């Protein structure tokens, strides 16, 4: 069992609204009611610019959604030229021009590569770039001299190439111990790649022919979180660091460090087609950088309303050139005419997309809170009015609990706890584990009859070990135990009122480059309310477990859990008393299980998209839903079940 472990913008907007209405009105199926999409948004994850064979200036935008969507718009008329769904993707972080009229799109969460032919308006799903465990293509660069696309991905810090008609080639993990390869640039001068990996960061020079790597980043820069962008222009390599915001310069051939300068754009432009300069952004201004003299000149002063995330050059029908760029994650872009020196910015009208739900939770009144993947907004569905109210940005919610008419949201990044008061519709950030290197509050648990929250976290990339934090929401005092379970993340928590204990489950992905075949996730317990208590690890006979992804405690004290694909029951007095595999295996680097005790005493849950229900008396196992795409299952105070399967929230009455 275990090897291991539209034709116009208006039409498109109407179509989205109709889709929402249709699913909202969907009927019941075995007590299941589709409540429809909870969140929509225009979130442009990346964009680039170009022309078609008619010379029309075009903006190519990748919109977050389920699925993600490629939107092509005419910059002169702002008319929609094309709209194509990126099936199997929720967003894309890189769009790169190849040969004339060809654009490549790198996506997540399935590490899929797409090819778009602008003159034919044809989109092709090329395929998955590397191995099954890699989830996202972060960056790409195209080598025109050998007609090869190069790319980098996570979670195995992979480097790959793609040649049209020949397919993919996987160069493997570029730096041992790293799992994120975030940026890449190709140098035709010496047929090499420069790759930014982390975190902490490392800059790799990779000889493609010899397949040899060399680390070239000066040591005092290696505390940075990531290399945000890489650009090779002539004999210079430009390296954009985050969070310091500095751009470093290197000689491409000698790899020698030449110095740096402050910037907040995502890298620099290509070489200007009319003079020997590149452009970059800093403090709402655009600067030119002379490639020979290294002189920097402010060419647009204080007019740029956002961070420049991409640059392109467009030639118009009169052979004049314009520098264009994408600003931030909304619809805004800019143009800078290289001849007239005129700067303008505008908003491109783009259609809102249904957003994939990342986490759902409830409050005492039975309202259901939905947080979107990447998107920072939140939806609150009221079962009394059958309506969803959309709230402003909170961040990506990873865990949630309610207490004293307030909801406490565990938010990524920086492992923040946000207190939301539904009475006066206010929120405040009350706590963060950023200083401890933590990023995702994946488990948030309220201990009944107390003001205490137990918070389990996963660390920031490159940091070893999660934390267990105990927060008093009244006094705001905290107790933080970093590396509570060494080198593992704490991803599940449950309370036993019978034993007055907290049970916890971990993930082996609490350190860089963890190998699931050589380690085992942990099930542990700790006395509730004792801030200095140490964990007691419970020995269960499971091997090479990636995640104890979900826990629930029955009234009789039996602890039910998910150890990867295995549903189990643990009796504190007898040990393991039941186990059964629900699916063949689990995948990925993040937990995908949920578990609860129903009002009838049944055990309901989800693992690897499969919803199941177990009668604990006769151990009869059933599968209430045929589709294997359920992300999370929760229970409101009146014991009504809710789940989500992408953009849609469902109500499940049994």
C-alpha positions as CSV (number, residue, x, y, z in Angstrom):
1,X,0.0,0.0,0.0
2,X,2.8,2.4,0.8
3,X,5.6,3.2,-1.5
4,X,5.3,6.5,-0.1
5,X,4.3,8.0,1.9
6,X,-16.3,37.6,-23.6
7,X,-16.1,38.5,-27.0
8,X,-16.5,41.6,-24.9
9,X,-15.7,42.4,-21.3
10,X,-19.4,42.9,-20.5
11,X,-20.3,39.5,-21.8
12,X,-17.7,37.8,-19.7
13,X,-18.7,39.7,-16.5
14,X,-22.3,38.7,-17.1
15,X,-21.2,35.1,-17.6
16,X,-19.4,35.1,-14.3
17,X,-22.5,36.6,-12.6
18,X,-24.8,34.0,-14.2
19,X,-22.5,31.2,-13.1
20,X,-22.7,32.5,-9.5
21,X,-26.5,32.7,-9.7
22,X,-26.8,29.2,-11.1
23,X,-24.8,27.5,-8.4
24,X,-26.4,29.6,-5.7
25,X,-29.8,28.2,-6.8
26,X,-28.5,24.7,-7.1
27,X,-30.8,22.1,-5.4
28,X,-30.0,19.4,-2.9
29,X,-28.2,16.2,-3.4
30,X,-28.2,13.9,-0.4
31,X,-28.7,17.0,1.8
32,X,-26.0,18.9,0.1
33,X,-26.7,22.5,-1.1
34,X,-24.3,24.5,-3.2
35,X,-24.1,28.0,-1.8
36,X,-22.0,29.2,-4.7
37,X,-18.8,31.2,-5.0
38,X,-18.0,33.2,-1.8
39,X,-15.4,35.5,-3.2
40,X,-14.6,37.2,-6.5
41,X,-11.7,39.5,-7.2
42,X,-9.4,41.0,-9.9
43,X,-5.9,39.9,-8.8
44,X,-3.3,40.1,-11.6
45,X,-0.6,37.8,-10.5
46,X,1.6,38.8,-13.4
47,X,1.4,40.5,-16.8
48,X,3.5,41.2,-19.8
49,X,3.1,43.3,-23.0
50,X,3.5,42.8,-26.8
51,X,1.9,43.1,-30.2
52,X,0.1,40.9,-32.6
53,X,0.8,40.5,-36.3
54,X,-1.3,43.7,-37.0
55,X,0.9,45.7,-34.6
56,X,-1.8,46.2,-32.0
57,X,-0.4,46.9,-28.5
58,X,-1.5,44.1,-26.2
59,X,-1.5,43.4,-22.5
60,X,-1.4,39.8,-21.4
61,X,-2.7,39.4,-17.8
62,X,-2.8,36.3,-15.7
63,X,-5.8,36.5,-13.3
64,X,-6.0,34.5,-10.1
65,X,-9.2,32.3,-10.0
66,X,-10.4,28.8,-10.3
67,X,-9.4,28.3,-12.9
68,X,-6.8,31.0,-13.5
69,X,-7.4,32.9,-16.7
70,X,-5.3,34.5,-19.4
71,X,-6.9,37.9,-20.4
72,X,-5.6,39.7,-23.5
73,X,-6.6,43.3,-23.9
74,X,-5.9,46.0,-26.5
75,X,-4.0,48.9,-24.9
76,X,-5.2,51.5,-27.3
77,X,-9.0,50.7,-27.2
78,X,-9.0,48.7,-23.8
79,X,-11.2,46.1,-25.6
80,X,-11.0,42.5,-24.7
81,X,-9.1,40.6,-27.4
82,X,-9.2,37.1,-25.8
83,X,-10.0,35.2,-22.6
84,X,-8.7,31.7,-22.0
85,X,-9.1,29.5,-18.9
86,X,-5.9,28.0,-17.6
87,X,-7.4,24.6,-16.6
88,X,-5.7,23.0,-13.7
89,X,-4.2,26.3,-12.4
90,X,-5.3,28.8,-9.8
91,X,-2.7,31.4,-10.7
92,X,0.5,31.9,-12.6
93,X,3.6,33.7,-11.5
94,X,5.5,33.9,-14.8
95,X,4.6,34.8,-18.4
96,X,7.5,34.8,-20.9
97,X,7.7,35.6,-24.6
98,X,9.3,32.9,-26.7
99,X,9.5,33.1,-30.5
100,X,7.5,36.0,-32.1
101,X,3.8,35.6,-31.2
102,X,4.4,32.9,-28.7
103,X,4.0,33.3,-24.9
104,X,4.6,30.7,-22.2
105,X,2.8,30.7,-18.9
106,X,4.0,29.0,-15.7
107,X,1.4,28.2,-13.1
108,X,0.5,26.7,-9.8
109,X,-0.6,24.4,-8.0
110,X,0.2,21.7,-10.5
111,X,3.4,23.1,-12.0
112,X,1.7,23.3,-15.4
113,X,3.2,25.1,-18.4
114,X,0.9,26.6,-21.1
115,X,1.7,28.0,-24.5
116,X,-0.3,30.8,-26.1
117,X,-0.2,31.7,-29.8
118,X,-1.4,35.3,-30.0
119,X,-2.2,35.5,-33.7
120,X,-4.2,32.3,-33.7
121,X,-5.6,32.9,-30.2
122,X,-4.7,29.3,-29.3
123,X,-3.9,28.1,-25.8
124,X,-2.2,24.8,-25.3
125,X,-1.5,23.0,-22.0
126,X,2.0,21.8,-22.6
127,X,2.2,19.7,-19.4
128,X,3.9,19.3,-16.0
129,X,7.4,20.6,-15.9
130,X,9.1,18.3,-13.4
131,X,8.2,15.7,-10.8
132,X,4.8,15.0,-9.1
133,X,5.7,16.8,-5.8
134,X,6.7,20.1,-7.5
135,X,3.8,22.5,-7.4
136,X,4.7,25.9,-8.8
137,X,6.7,27.4,-11.7
138,X,8.0,30.6,-10.3
139,X,10.0,32.1,-13.1
140,X,11.1,31.5,-16.7
141,X,13.5,32.9,-19.3
142,X,13.8,32.2,-23.0
143,X,17.0,31.7,-24.9
144,X,16.4,32.9,-28.5
145,X,19.8,31.5,-29.6
146,X,18.8,27.9,-29.0
147,X,15.0,28.3,-28.9
148,X,14.8,26.9,-25.3
149,X,12.7,27.9,-22.4
150,X,14.3,27.6,-19.0
151,X,12.3,27.6,-15.7
152,X,12.5,27.1,-12.0
153,X,10.1,25.6,-9.5
154,X,9.2,24.5,-6.0
155,X,9.1,22.5,-3.7
156,X,12.3,20.8,-4.8
157,X,14.2,23.8,-6.2
158,X,14.1,22.3,-9.6
159,X,15.5,23.7,-12.8
160,X,14.1,22.6,-16.1
161,X,14.1,23.4,-19.8
162,X,11.4,23.0,-22.5
163,X,12.0,22.8,-26.2
164,X,8.9,23.0,-28.5
165,X,8.4,19.7,-30.2
166,X,10.9,17.9,-27.9
167,X,9.5,18.3,-24.4
168,X,10.9,18.9,-21.0
169,X,14.2,18.1,-19.4
170,X,14.7,18.2,-15.6
171,X,18.1,19.3,-14.4
172,X,17.2,18.3,-10.9
173,X,17.4,20.2,-7.6
174,X,19.9,23.0,-8.1
175,X,21.0,23.4,-4.5
176,X,21.0,20.7,-1.9
177,X,18.9,21.6,1.1
178,X,16.8,24.2,-0.7
179,X,13.2,23.7,-1.8
180,X,12.4,27.0,-3.5
181,X,14.0,28.1,-6.8
182,X,12.3,31.5,-7.3
183,X,14.1,33.3,-10.2
184,X,16.1,32.5,-13.3
185,X,18.0,34.4,-16.1
186,X,19.8,33.0,-19.1
187,X,23.1,34.3,-20.3
188,X,23.8,33.8,-24.0
189,X,27.4,35.0,-23.5
190,X,28.5,31.8,-21.8
191,X,25.4,29.5,-22.1
192,X,24.7,29.6,-18.4
193,X,21.8,30.1,-16.1
194,X,21.7,32.3,-13.0
195,X,19.2,31.0,-10.4
196,X,17.9,32.5,-7.2
197,X,17.1,29.9,-4.5
198,X,16.2,30.1,-0.8
199,X,15.3,30.8,1.8
200,X,17.8,32.0,3.1
201,X,19.0,33.1,-0.4
202,X,21.7,31.7,-2.5
203,X,22.7,32.8,-6.0
204,X,23.7,30.0,-8.3
205,X,25.7,30.2,-11.6
206,X,24.9,27.0,-13.5
207,X,27.0,25.9,-16.5
208,X,24.4,24.2,-18.7
209,X,26.7,22.1,-20.8
210,X,28.9,20.9,-17.9
211,X,25.9,20.8,-15.5
212,X,28.0,22.4,-12.8
213,X,26.8,24.9,-10.1
214,X,28.7,27.7,-8.4
215,X,27.4,29.8,-5.5
216,X,28.4,33.4,-6.1
217,X,26.4,35.6,-3.7
218,X,28.6,37.5,-1.1
219,X,28.1,36.1,2.3
220,X,26.7,39.3,3.9
221,X,23.6,39.1,1.6
222,X,22.7,35.5,2.5
223,X,20.3,36.6,5.2
224,X,17.8,37.9,2.6
225,X,14.5,36.0,2.2
226,X,14.6,35.7,-1.6
227,X,16.0,36.8,-4.9
228,X,12.9,38.4,-6.4
229,X,14.1,38.8,-9.9
230,X,17.2,38.2,-12.1
231,X,18.0,39.9,-15.4
232,X,21.0,39.5,-17.7
233,X,21.7,42.5,-19.9
234,X,24.8,42.3,-22.1
235,X,27.6,41.4,-19.7
236,X,25.8,42.4,-16.5
237,X,23.6,40.3,-14.2
238,X,21.1,42.3,-12.1
239,X,19.9,40.6,-8.9
240,X,16.9,42.0,-7.0
241,X,16.9,41.1,-3.3
242,X,13.9,40.9,-1.0
243,X,13.2,42.3,1.6
244,X,16.1,44.8,1.5
245,X,15.1,46.1,-1.9
246,X,18.7,46.3,-3.3
247,X,19.7,45.4,-6.8
248,X,23.1,43.9,-7.0
249,X,25.3,43.9,-10.2
250,X,27.6,41.1,-11.3
251,X,29.9,40.5,-14.2
252,X,28.3,37.6,-16.2
253,X,31.6,36.1,-17.3
254,X,33.8,36.5,-14.2
255,X,30.9,36.3,-11.7
256,X,32.5,39.2,-9.9
257,X,30.3,41.4,-7.6
258,X,30.3,45.0,-8.9
259,X,28.1,46.8,-6.4
260,X,24.5,47.7,-6.0
261,X,21.8,50.3,-5.7
262,X,18.4,50.8,-4.1
263,X,15.2,49.8,-6.0
264,X,11.7,48.6,-5.4
265,X,10.8,47.3,-8.9
266,X,10.8,43.6,-9.6
267,X,14.2,43.7,-11.3
268,X,15.1,45.9,-14.3
269,X,14.0,46.2,-17.9
270,X,15.7,44.8,-21.0
271,X,18.1,47.0,-22.8
272,X,16.4,50.0,-24.4
273,X,16.0,49.6,-28.2
274,X,17.2,53.2,-28.7
275,X,20.0,53.8,-26.2
276,X,22.5,52.0,-24.0
277,X,20.4,52.0,-20.8
278,X,18.0,49.8,-18.8
279,X,15.2,51.1,-16.5
280,X,14.2,50.3,-12.9
281,X,11.8,51.8,-10.3
282,X,12.4,53.4,-7.0
283,X,10.3,55.5,-4.6
284,X,7.5,56.2,-7.2
285,X,10.1,57.2,-9.8
286,X,11.6,55.5,-12.8
287,X,15.4,55.7,-13.3
288,X,17.6,54.9,-16.3
289,X,20.9,53.1,-15.7
290,X,23.7,53.5,-18.3
291,X,25.3,50.1,-19.0
292,X,28.6,51.6,-19.8
293,X,29.0,54.6,-17.5
294,X,26.8,53.2,-14.7
295,X,25.2,56.6,-14.4
296,X,21.6,56.6,-12.9
297,X,19.2,59.3,-14.0
298,X,15.7,59.9,-12.7
299,X,13.5,60.1,-15.9
300,X,10.1,60.0,-14.3
301,X,9.9,61.8,-10.9
302,X,7.4,60.8,-8.2
303,X,4.5,59.8,-10.6
304,X,4.5,56.0,-10.4
305,X,1.5,54.9,-8.3
306,X,2.7,51.5,-7.2
307,X,5.4,48.8,-7.5
308,X,6.6,48.0,-11.0
309,X,6.4,44.2,-11.3
310,X,7.3,43.9,-15.0
311,X,8.8,45.8,-17.9
312,X,8.4,45.5,-21.7
313,X,9.1,47.6,-24.8
314,X,6.5,48.0,-27.5
315,X,7.1,49.3,-31.0
316,X,4.2,51.2,-32.6
317,X,3.2,51.3,-36.2
318,X,5.4,54.4,-36.7
319,X,8.4,52.6,-35.3
320,X,8.4,54.6,-32.1
321,X,9.2,52.7,-28.8
322,X,7.3,52.8,-25.5
323,X,8.4,51.4,-22.2
324,X,5.4,49.8,-20.6
325,X,5.0,48.1,-17.2
326,X,2.6,46.4,-14.8
327,X,1.9,48.1,-11.5
328,X,1.1,46.0,-8.4
329,X,-1.5,43.2,-8.4
330,X,-4.5,45.1,-9.7
331,X,-5.3,46.4,-13.2
332,X,-3.0,49.4,-13.3
333,X,-0.2,49.8,-15.8
334,X,2.1,52.6,-17.1
335,X,3.5,53.8,-20.4
336,X,6.7,55.9,-21.0
337,X,7.2,57.2,-24.5
338,X,11.0,57.0,-25.2
339,X,10.8,59.8,-27.8
340,X,8.5,62.3,-26.2
341,X,9.4,61.4,-22.6
342,X,5.7,61.4,-21.7
343,X,4.6,59.2,-18.7
344,X,1.0,57.9,-18.3
345,X,-0.7,55.4,-16.1
346,X,-4.2,53.8,-16.5
347,X,-6.4,51.0,-15.3
348,X,-7.2,48.1,-17.7
349,X,-10.8,46.9,-17.2
350,X,-10.5,43.2,-16.4
351,X,-13.3,40.8,-15.4
352,X,-13.5,39.6,-11.8
353,X,-12.9,35.9,-11.2
354,X,-14.3,33.5,-8.6
355,X,-11.5,32.9,-6.1
356,X,-10.6,29.5,-4.8
357,X,-11.4,29.1,-1.1
358,X,-8.4,28.3,1.1
359,X,-9.9,28.0,4.6
360,X,-13.4,28.1,6.1
361,X,-14.5,28.4,9.8
362,X,-17.5,29.4,11.9
363,X,-18.6,31.5,14.8
364,X,-21.1,31.1,17.7
365,X,-24.0,32.3,15.5
366,X,-23.2,29.7,12.8
367,X,-22.0,32.2,10.2
368,X,-19.4,30.7,7.9
369,X,-16.2,32.6,7.2
370,X,-14.4,32.0,3.9
371,X,-10.8,33.1,3.1
372,X,-9.5,33.0,-0.4
373,X,-6.2,31.4,-1.7
374,X,-3.7,34.3,-2.0
375,X,-6.6,36.8,-2.0
376,X,-6.8,38.7,1.2
377,X,-10.5,39.3,1.4
378,X,-13.0,37.3,3.4
379,X,-16.6,36.3,2.9
380,X,-19.2,35.8,5.7
381,X,-22.1,33.6,4.8
382,X,-25.2,34.0,7.1
383,X,-27.5,30.9,7.2
384,X,-30.3,33.2,8.4
385,X,-30.3,35.4,5.3
386,X,-28.7,32.9,2.9
387,X,-26.4,35.8,1.8
388,X,-22.7,36.3,1.8
389,X,-21.2,39.6,2.9
390,X,-17.7,40.4,1.6
391,X,-15.2,42.0,3.8
392,X,-11.9,43.8,3.2
393,X,-8.4,42.3,3.3
394,X,-7.3,40.2,6.2
395,X,-4.7,38.0,4.6
396,X,-4.7,34.3,3.7
397,X,-6.3,32.5,6.7
398,X,-4.8,29.2,7.7
399,X,-6.6,28.5,11.0
400,X,-9.6,29.9,12.9
401,X,-11.4,29.8,16.3
402,X,-14.2,31.7,18.0
403,X,-14.4,33.0,21.5
404,X,-16.5,35.7,23.3
405,X,-18.4,36.8,20.2
406,X,-15.1,37.3,18.3
407,X,-13.4,35.3,15.7
408,X,-9.6,34.8,15.8
409,X,-8.0,34.3,12.4
410,X,-4.5,32.7,12.0
411,X,-3.1,34.5,9.0
412,X,-0.2,33.9,6.6
413,X,2.4,35.4,6.2
414,X,4.2,36.2,9.5
415,X,1.9,33.9,11.5
416,X,-0.4,36.8,12.6
417,X,-3.5,36.4,14.8
418,X,-6.2,38.9,13.8
419,X,-9.2,39.5,16.1
420,X,-12.4,40.1,14.2
421,X,-15.4,41.6,16.1
422,X,-18.6,40.9,14.2
423,X,-20.6,43.2,16.5
424,X,-18.9,46.4,15.3
425,X,-17.3,44.9,12.2
426,X,-13.8,45.7,13.3
427,X,-10.5,43.9,13.3
428,X,-7.1,44.3,14.8
429,X,-3.8,42.5,14.6
430,X,-3.1,41.3,18.1
431,X,-0.2,38.9,17.8
432,X,2.5,37.7,15.4
433,X,5.1,35.0,15.5
434,X,7.3,36.6,12.8
435,X,10.2,37.1,15.2
436,X,10.2,33.4,15.8
437,X,10.6,32.6,12.1
438,X,7.0,31.4,11.9
439,X,4.7,31.9,8.9
440,X,1.5,29.8,8.9
441,X,-0.8,29.4,12.0
442,X,-2.2,26.2,10.6
443,X,-4.0,25.2,13.9
444,X,-5.9,27.6,16.1
445,X,-7.8,26.0,19.1
446,X,-9.9,27.6,21.8
447,X,-9.8,25.8,25.2
448,X,-13.4,25.7,26.5
449,X,-14.2,27.8,29.5
450,X,-10.9,29.8,29.2
451,X,-9.6,32.8,27.4
452,X,-6.8,30.8,26.0
453,X,-5.9,30.0,22.4
454,X,-3.5,27.3,21.4
455,X,-1.7,28.0,18.1
456,X,0.3,25.6,16.1
457,X,2.5,26.9,13.3
458,X,4.6,26.0,10.3
459,X,7.9,28.0,9.9
460,X,9.0,30.4,7.2
461,X,10.9,28.8,4.3
462,X,14.4,28.0,5.3
463,X,13.6,28.0,9.1
464,X,13.7,24.8,11.1
465,X,10.7,23.8,13.3
466,X,7.3,25.1,14.0
467,X,6.1,26.6,17.3
468,X,3.3,26.0,19.9
469,X,2.0,29.3,21.2
470,X,-0.5,29.9,24.0
471,X,-2.3,33.3,23.8
472,X,-4.6,34.8,26.4
473,X,-6.9,36.9,24.3
474,X,-7.9,39.2,27.2
475,X,-4.4,40.1,28.5
476,X,-2.6,39.5,25.2
477,X,0.1,37.6,27.1
478,X,1.7,34.8,25.2
479,X,3.9,31.8,25.8
480,X,5.8,30.6,22.8
481,X,7.6,27.3,22.5
482,X,9.7,27.3,19.3
483,X,10.8,23.9,18.0
484,X,8.2,22.3,20.3
485,X,8.5,19.2,18.2
486,X,12.0,19.5,16.7
487,X,12.2,20.1,13.0
488,X,8.4,19.6,12.5
489,X,5.4,21.8,12.0
490,X,2.4,21.7,14.2
491,X,-0.6,21.4,11.9
492,X,-3.5,20.0,14.0
493,X,-4.8,20.5,17.5
494,X,-7.8,19.1,19.5
495,X,-8.9,19.3,23.1
496,X,-10.0,16.4,25.3
497,X,-12.4,17.7,28.0
498,X,-12.3,14.3,29.7
499,X,-8.5,14.4,30.1
500,X,-7.9,18.1,30.2
501,X,-5.3,17.6,27.5
502,X,-4.4,19.1,24.2
503,X,-3.6,16.6,21.4
504,X,-1.4,17.8,18.5
505,X,-0.3,16.5,15.1
506,X,2.7,17.5,13.1
507,X,4.1,17.5,9.6
508,X,7.5,16.4,8.7
509,X,7.8,19.5,6.4
510,X,9.1,21.6,9.2
511,X,12.6,21.9,7.9
512,X,14.2,22.5,4.5
513,X,14.3,19.5,2.2
514,X,12.7,17.1,4.5
515,X,12.7,13.5,3.2
516,X,9.4,11.8,4.2
517,X,10.9,8.3,3.6
518,X,13.4,8.9,6.4
519,X,11.3,10.5,9.1
520,X,7.9,10.3,10.7
521,X,5.3,12.9,11.7
522,X,4.3,12.9,15.4
523,X,1.1,12.6,17.5
524,X,1.6,14.3,20.8
525,X,-0.2,15.5,23.9
526,X,0.3,18.2,26.5
527,X,-1.6,19.2,29.6
528,X,-4.0,22.1,28.9
529,X,-3.1,25.4,30.7
530,X,0.4,24.4,31.7
531,X,2.5,26.8,29.7
532,X,5.8,25.1,30.5
533,X,4.7,21.5,30.0
534,X,6.7,19.4,27.6
535,X,5.1,17.3,24.9
536,X,4.5,13.6,25.3
537,X,4.9,11.9,22.0
538,X,2.5,8.9,21.5
539,X,3.9,5.9,19.8
540,X,1.7,4.7,17.0
541,X,2.6,1.8,14.6
542,X,2.6,3.9,11.5
543,X,5.7,4.5,9.4
544,X,6.8,7.3,7.1
545,X,3.8,9.5,7.9
546,X,3.9,12.9,6.4
547,X,1.1,14.5,8.3
548,X,-1.1,14.0,11.3
549,X,-3.4,16.4,9.5
550,X,-6.6,16.3,11.5
551,X,-7.7,15.4,15.1
552,X,-11.0,15.2,16.9
553,X,-11.8,14.0,20.4
554,X,-15.1,12.1,21.1
555,X,-17.0,12.5,24.4
556,X,-15.6,9.2,25.7
557,X,-12.1,10.5,25.3
558,X,-11.2,8.6,22.1
559,X,-8.9,10.5,19.9
560,X,-9.8,10.2,16.2
561,X,-7.2,11.3,13.7
562,X,-5.8,11.2,10.2
563,X,-2.3,9.9,9.7
564,X,-1.8,10.6,6.0
565,X,-4.5,8.5,4.4
566,X,-5.2,6.4,7.5
567,X,-8.2,7.1,9.7
568,X,-7.4,5.9,13.2
569,X,-8.8,5.9,16.8
570,X,-6.5,6.1,19.8
571,X,-7.8,5.2,23.3
572,X,-5.6,6.8,26.0
573,X,-5.9,3.7,28.1
574,X,-5.5,1.0,25.3
575,X,-3.6,2.7,22.6
576,X,-4.5,2.3,18.9
577,X,-7.9,0.6,18.6
578,X,-8.9,1.2,15.0
579,X,-7.2,2.1,11.7
580,X,-8.2,2.0,8.1
581,X,-6.8,3.6,4.9
582,X,-9.4,5.9,3.3
583,X,-7.5,6.4,0.1
584,X,-4.3,5.0,-1.4
585,X,-2.0,7.8,-0.4
586,X,-1.6,11.5,0.2
587,X,0.3,14.0,-1.8
588,X,2.0,17.4,-1.6
589,X,3.7,19.3,1.2
590,X,0.7,20.8,3.0
591,X,-1.9,18.9,4.9
592,X,-5.2,18.2,3.2
593,X,-7.3,16.5,5.8
594,X,-10.2,17.5,8.2
595,X,-12.1,15.6,10.8
596,X,-15.1,16.1,13.1
597,X,-17.5,14.3,15.4
598,X,-21.1,14.7,14.1
599,X,-24.2,15.2,16.2
600,X,-25.1,11.6,15.7
601,X,-21.7,10.5,17.0
602,X,-20.4,9.6,13.5
603,X,-16.9,10.5,12.4
604,X,-16.9,12.6,9.2
605,X,-13.9,13.9,7.4
606,X,-12.0,14.6,4.2
607,X,-8.6,13.3,3.0
608,X,-7.0,13.8,-0.4
609,X,-10.3,15.3,-1.7
610,X,-12.4,12.3,-0.6
611,X,-15.3,12.8,1.8
612,X,-16.1,9.9,4.2
613,X,-18.3,9.0,7.1
614,X,-17.7,6.3,9.7
615,X,-20.2,4.8,12.1
616,X,-18.0,4.2,15.2
617,X,-20.3,1.4,16.5
618,X,-20.3,-0.9,13.6
619,X,-17.3,0.6,11.8
620,X,-19.3,1.0,8.6
621,X,-17.6,3.4,6.2
622,X,-19.5,5.3,3.6
623,X,-18.6,8.0,1.0
624,X,-21.3,10.7,0.9
625,X,-19.9,12.5,-2.2
626,X,-18.7,10.9,-5.4
627,X,-16.6,13.8,-6.5
628,X,-13.1,13.7,-5.0
629,X,-12.4,17.4,-4.8
630,X,-13.5,18.4,-1.3
631,X,-10.9,20.7,0.4
632,X,-12.2,21.0,4.0
633,X,-15.1,20.0,6.1
634,X,-16.3,21.9,9.2
635,X,-19.2,21.9,11.6
636,X,-21.2,24.9,12.9
637,X,-22.5,25.1,16.5
638,X,-25.9,23.6,15.4
639,X,-23.9,20.7,14.0
640,X,-24.6,21.6,10.3
641,X,-21.7,20.6,8.1
642,X,-20.1,22.9,5.5
643,X,-17.4,22.2,3.0
644,X,-15.7,23.8,0.0
645,X,-14.5,22.3,-3.2
646,X,-12.8,25.1,-5.0
647,X,-14.7,28.4,-5.4
648,X,-17.9,27.0,-4.0
649,X,-19.2,26.7,-0.4
650,X,-21.6,23.8,0.3
651,X,-24.0,23.2,3.1
652,X,-24.5,19.6,4.2
653,X,-27.4,18.7,6.4
654,X,-27.6,15.2,7.8
